[in-house]
């Protein structure tokens, strides 16, 4: 089902992780606008609702709703100046989130054309764990994995072996 969507590898790993921890009866609030992965979750039978693009650094009202069992946040927190605020305000009791890991051999991503498509943070795993714990979450499971690799050269070779993403399941 997700074979034709980029990035296939990340989607498959994330879907498998969700299926391991989240039941299809639970209501999910996915942080971020509707995207290819939230559509995959819906096609798989999950009840997924997306935020509408509000600035979650300054407006956390959407996550304060008690209507959701799970909040998902895939590749969102690195774009925020203060992810602690939204993490602290989530009323759902389960969280599945992924972030890019900081790579010693590559700078943080920054689009030259899109002001919002920039990484304010790229985390080391311990930093993301600490952020979650400090905002009231208990980490139940985590997984690090590499991304899809394109190109040739030193960095693409390193990217085949050095984990790029960190996926976490946490509860309150």
VODRENDREN-600548 format. One record per atom (N, C-alpha, C, O, CB): residue in one letter; x, y, z. Coordinates in steps of 0.2 Angstrom, whole numbers, plus 5000, padded with zeros to 4 digits. Glycine has a CB too. Layout:
<nodes>
aXYZ;...
</nodes>
This chain:
<nodes>
x500449945000;x500050005000;x500450065000;x500350114997;x499550005006;x501050065004;x501450125004;x502050125000;x502550165000;x501650135011;x502050074995;x502650064991;x502850124987;x503350134985;x502649994987;x502250154984;x502350204980;x502450274983;x502550324979;x501750214975;x502450274989;x502550344993;x503250344995;x503550304998;x502050344999;x503550404995;x504250424997;x504150455004;x503650495005;x504650474993;x504550435009;x505050385009;x504850315012;x504650315018;x505650415014;x504850275008;x504550205009;x504850175015;x504450145019;x504650165003;x505450175016;x505750135022;x505550165028;x505350135033;x506550145021;x505550235029;x505350265035;x504550255036;x504350245042;x505450345035;x504150255031;x503450245032;x503350175034;x502950155039;x503050255025;x503650125032;x503550055033;x503750045041;x503450005045;x503950005029;x504350065043;x504650055050;x504150095054;x503950065060;x505350085050;x503950155053;x503450185057;x502750155058;x502450145063;x503350255055;x502550125052;x501850095052;x501950025056;x501450015061;x501650075045;x502449995056;x502549935060;x502549945067;x502349915071;x503249895057;x502950005069;x502950025076;x502350045079;x502150025084;x503450085076;x501950075075;x501250095077;x500850035078;x500450035083;x500950145072;x500849995073;x500449935074;x500649895080;x500149855083;x500549885068;x501249895082;x501449865088;x501149895095;x501049855100;x502249855088;x501049955094;x500849995101;x500150025101;x499950035106;x501350045102;x499850035095;x499250075095;x498650035092;x498750005087;x499350145091;x498150025095;x497549995092;x497150035087;x497150095088;x497049965098;x496850005083;x496450045078;x495750075081;x495450115078;x496249995072;x495650055087;x495050085091;x495250155094;x494750195095;x494750035096;x495850165094;x496050225098;x496050285093;x496150275087;x496750225101;x495850345095;x495750405091;x496450445091;x496750455096;x495250455093;x496750455085;x497450485085;x497350555082;x497050575077;x497850445080;x497750605086;x497850665083;x498550675080;x499050665084;x497650725089;x498650685074;x499250685071;x499450755070;x499150795067;x499250655064;x500050775073;x500250845073;x500550865066;x500950825063;x500750865078;x500250915063;x500450935056;x499850925052;x499350885053;x501050885054;x499850955046;x499250955041;x499250885038;x499750845039;x499351005036;x498650865035;x498650805032;x499250785027;x499450835024;x497950795028;x499450725027;x500050715024;x500050645021;x499650605023;x500750725028;x500550625017;x500450555014;x500450495020;x500150445019;x501050545010;x500850505025;x500850455030;x500150455034;x499950405036;x501450465035;x499850515036;x499250505039;x498750475035;x498250445037;x499050585041;x498750485028;x498350445024;x498450375024;x497950335024;x498350475017;x499050355024;x499250285025;x498950255031;x498650195031;x499950275025;x498950285037;x498650265043;x497950255042;x497650205045;x498850315049;x497550305039;x496850305038;x496750245034;x496250205035;x496550365035;x497050225028;x496950175024;x497050105028;x496750055026;x497450175018;x497450105033;x497650045037;x497050035042;x497049985046;x498350055040;x496550085043;x496050075047;x496050115054;x495650105058;x495950005049;x496550155054;x496650205060;x496250265060;x496150285054;x497350225061;x495950285065;x495550345065;x496050405067;x496250425072;x494950345071;x496250445061;x496750495062;x496450565060;x496050565055;x497350475057;x496550615064;x496350685063;x497050725063;x497450715067;x495850705068;x497050775059;x497650815058;x497550885061;x496950905061;x497950815051;x498050915063;x498050985065;x497951025059;x498050995053;x498651005070;x497851085059;x497751125053;x498351175051;x498251225048;x497151165054;x498951165054;x499451205052;x499551265057;x499951305056;x499351235045;x499251265063;x499351315068;x500051315071;x500351255070;x498851305074;x500251365073;x500951375076;x500951345083;x500751375088;x501251445076;x501151275084;x501151245090;x501651265095;x501651245101;x501251175089;x502051315093;x502551345098;x502151395102;x502251405108;x503151385094;x501651425099;x501251485103;x500551465104;x500251495108;x501351545099;x500251415101;x499551395102;x499551315102;x499551275098;x499151415095;x499451295109;x499451225110;x498751205111;x498651145114;x499851205116;x498251245110;x497551225112;x497251165109;x496951125112;x497051285109;x497451145102;x497251085099;x497451025103;x497050975102;x497551085092;x498051025106;x498250965109;x497950955116;x498050905120;x499050955110;x497651005118;x497351005125;x496650975125;x496350965130;x497251075128;x496350955119;x495750925118;x495750855121;x496250825120;x495450925111;x495250835125;x495250765128;x494950715124;x494850665126;x494950775135;x494850735117;x494450685113;x494950635110;x494750585106;x494250725107;x495550635111;x496050595108;x496450545113;x496550565118;x496550635104;x496550485110;x496950435115;x497650445113;x498050425118;x496650365113;x497850455107;x498550455105;x498650525101;x498250545098;x498650395101;x499250545102;x499550605098;x500150575094;x500550545097;x499750665102;x500150585088;x500750565084;x501050625081;x500750675080;x500550515078;x501750625081;x502150685079;x502750655075;x503250635078;x502350735085;x502650655068;x503250625064;x503550685061;x503250715056;x502950575059;x504150695063;x504650745060;x504350815061;x504250855056;x504750725052;x504050825067;x503750895068;x504150935073;x504350995072;x503050885071;x504450905078;x504750935084;x505350975082;x505551025085;x504850895090;x505750945077;x506350985075;x506251055072;x506651095071;x506750935070;x505551065069;x505451125066;x505151175072;x505051235070;x504851115061;x505151155078;x504851205083;x505451235087;x505951205088;x504351165087;x505251295089;x505751325094;x505751295101;x506251285104;x505651405094;x505051285103;x504951265110;x504551195110;x503951205112;x504651315114;x504751145108;x504351085108;x504051065115;x503551025116;x504651025105;x504451085120;x504251065127;x503551085128;x503151055132;x504751105132;x503351145126;x502651175127;x502151135125;x501651115129;x502551245124;x502151105119;x501651065116;x501650995119;x501150965120;x501651065108;x502250975120;x502250905124;x501950905131;x501650855133;x503050885124;x502050955134;x501850965141;x501050975141;x500750945145;x502151025144;x500751005136;x500051015136;x499650965133;x499050965133;x499951085132;x499950915130;x499550855127;x499150825132;x499350805138;x500050805123;x498450815131;x498050785136;x497950705134;x497750665139;x497350815136;x498150685128;x498150615127;x498650575131;x499050605133;x498250595119;x498550515132;x498950475137;x499450435133;x499850405136;x498550425141;x499450435126;x499950405123;x500250445117;x499950495114;x499650335119;x500950435116;x501250475111;x501750435107;x502050395109;x501650535114;x501650445100;x502150415096;x502450465092;x502150505088;x501850355091;x503150475092;x503450535089;x504150505086;x504450465088;x503550585094;x504250545080;x504950535077;x505250595076;x504950645075;x504950485071;x505950595077;x506350655076;x506950635072;x507150575072;x506550695082;x507250685068;x507950665065;x508450675070;x508450715075;x508050715059;x508950625070;x509550625074;x510050675072;x510150675065;x509750555075;x510350705076;x510950745074;x511550705071;x511750655075;x511150795080;x511750725066;x512350685062;x512950725063;x512950785061;x512150665055;x513450695065;x514150735066;x514350755059;x514850805059;x514650695070;x514150725054;x514450735047;x514050775043;x514150785037;x514650675044;x513450805045;x513050845041;x512650895045;x512550885051;x512450795038;x512650955042;x512351015046;x511551005046;x511250965043;x512451085042;x511251035051;x510451035051;x510151065045;x510451105042;x510251075057;x509651025043;x509251045037;x508951115037;x508651135042;x508750995035;x509051155031;x508751215031;x508651235024;x509051245020;x509251275034;x507951235022;x507751255015;x507951325014;x507851375018;x507051245015;x508151345008;x508251415006;x507651445003;x507651505003;x508851415001;x507151405002;x506551434999;x505951435003;x505451475002;x506351404992;x505951395008;x505351385013;x505551405020;x505851365023;x505051315012;x505251455022;x505451485029;x505251425034;x505551425040;x505051545030;x504751395033;x504551345038;x504851275038;x504851235043;x503751335038;x505151265032;x505451195031;x506251205033;x506651195029;x505451175024;x506351205040;x506951215043;x506951175049;x506451165053;x507151285044;x507551155051;x507651115057;x507951165063;x508551175062;x508051055056;x507551185067;x507851215073;x508251175078;x508751195081;x507251255077;x507951115078;x508351065082;x508450995078;x508050985074;x507851045089;x509050965079;x509150895077;x509450865083;x509950885086;x509550885071;x509050815086;x509150785092;x509750735093;x509750695088;x508550765095;x510050725098;x510350665100;x509850625104;x509350655107;x511050675104;x509850555104;x509350525107;x509250545114;x508650545117;x509450445107;x509750555118;x509650565125;x509350635126;x508950645131;x510350575129;x509450685121;x509150745122;x508350745121;x507950775125;x509350795117;x508150705116;x507450695115;x507150655121;x506550675123;x507350655108;x507450605123;x507250565129;x507150615135;x506650615139;x507750515131;x507650655136;x507550705142;x506950755141;x506650775146;x508250745142;x506950775135;x506350825133;x505650795135;x505250825138;x506350845126;x505650725133;x504950695134;x504850685142;x504350695144;x504950625130;x505450655145;x505350645152;x505150715156;x504750715160;x505950615155;x505550765154;x505450825158;x504750855156;x504450895161;x505950885155;x504450835151;x503750865149;x503150815152;x502650815150;x503650875142;x503450765155;x502950715159;x502750655155;x502350615157;x502250755159;x503250635151;x503150565147;x503550515150;x504150525151;x503250575139;x503350455149;x503750395151;x503850355145;x503450335142;x503450345157;x504550345143;x504650315137;x504550235138;x504850205142;x505350325134;x504150205133;x504050135134;x504450095129;x504750045130;x503250115133;x504550125123;x504950095118;x505250145113;x504950195112;x504450045114;x505750125110;x506150175105;x506450135100;x506650075101;x506550215109;x506550165094;x506950135089;x507350185085;x507050235083;x506450095084;x507950165083;x508350205079;x508450175072;x508450115072;x509050225082;x508450215067;x508550175060;x508750225055;x508750285056;x507850155058;x509050205050;x509350245044;x508850265040;x508250235039;x509950205041;x508950315036;x508450335031;x508650305024;x509150265023;x508550405030;x508250325019;x508350305012;x509050345010;x509050405011;x507750315007;x509450305006;x510050335004;x510150344997;x509950294993;x510650295007;x510250404995;x510350414988;x511050444986;x511350484991;x509750464985;x511350434981;x511950464979;x512550424981;x512450374984;x512050534982;x513150444979;x513750414981;x514150464984;x514050524984;x514050384974;x514650434988;x515150484991;x515150464999;x514850415001;x514950554991;x515550495002;x515750485009;x515050485014;x514950445017;x516250535012;x514750545013;x514150555017;x513550505015;x513350475020;x513850625016;x513450485009;x512950435008;x513150365011;x512750325013;x512850425000;x513750355010;x514050285013;x513850285021;x513650235024;x514750275012;x514050345024;x513950345031;x513150345033;x513050315038;x514250415034;x512750375029;x512050375030;x511750305030;x511250285032;x511750415025;x512150255026;x511850185026;x511950155033;x511650105034;x512250145021;x512450175037;x512550145043;x512350185050;x512250155055;x513250125043;x512350245049;x512250295055;x511550305055;x511250335050;x512650355054;x511150285061;x510450305061;x510350375060;x510650415063;x510250275068;x509750395057;x509550455055;x508950475059;x508850535060;x509450465048;x508550425061;x507850445064;x507850405071;x508150355072;x507350425059;x507450435075;x507250405082;x506550405083;x506250465082;x507650445087;x506250355084;x505550345084;x505350315092;x505750275094;x505250285079;x504950345095;x504750335102;x504050325103;x503650365100;x505050395106;x503850275108;x503250265110;x503250285118;x503650255121;x502950195109;x502850335120;x502850355127;x502150355130;x501650365126;x503150425128;x502050355136;x501450355139;x501450405145;x502050415148;x501150285142;x500850425147;x500850465154;x500550425159;x500450445165;x500350535153;
</nodes>
